[in-house]
Amino acid sequence: MLLETGMREEGLFRIAAGASKLKKLKAALDCSTSQLDEFYSDPHAVAGALKSYLRELPEPLMTYSLYEEWTQAANIQDQDKKLQELWRICNRLPKHYHANFRCFPFYPVQLL
């Protein structure tokens, strides 16, 4: 939903959704309900739920153990080498984190 409609929304991850709406969306997601249509009209609620999910992970999505590698890759000036290094690091993520990471629009394979 965010990729389809939310990318044109100003302040998408900055403007907070209403607390009650966010709580209702999170409850719906926790129950694996398919009744999420009402939230398609509020990209801020969906973005808020995503931010909350990422905040509540037991370890950051990019993991503590790979922190140094991420920061070193960020400092590579040559864009092709940087992309190769980011791809290499992505492949070292634990499987469940890698699966989450692939959903983001900045995932390196989408740049190829």
Secondary structure as UniProt FT lines:
FT   HELIX           2..5
FT   HELIX           6..8
FT   TURN            10..14
FT   HELIX           19..30
FT   TURN            31..32
FT   HELIX           37..41
FT   HELIX           43..56
FT   TURN            61..62
FT   HELIX           64..66
FT   HELIX           67..74
FT   HELIX           79..90
FT   TURN            91..92
FT   HELIX           95..101
FT   TURN            102..103
FT   TURN            105..106
FT   HELIX           108..111
//
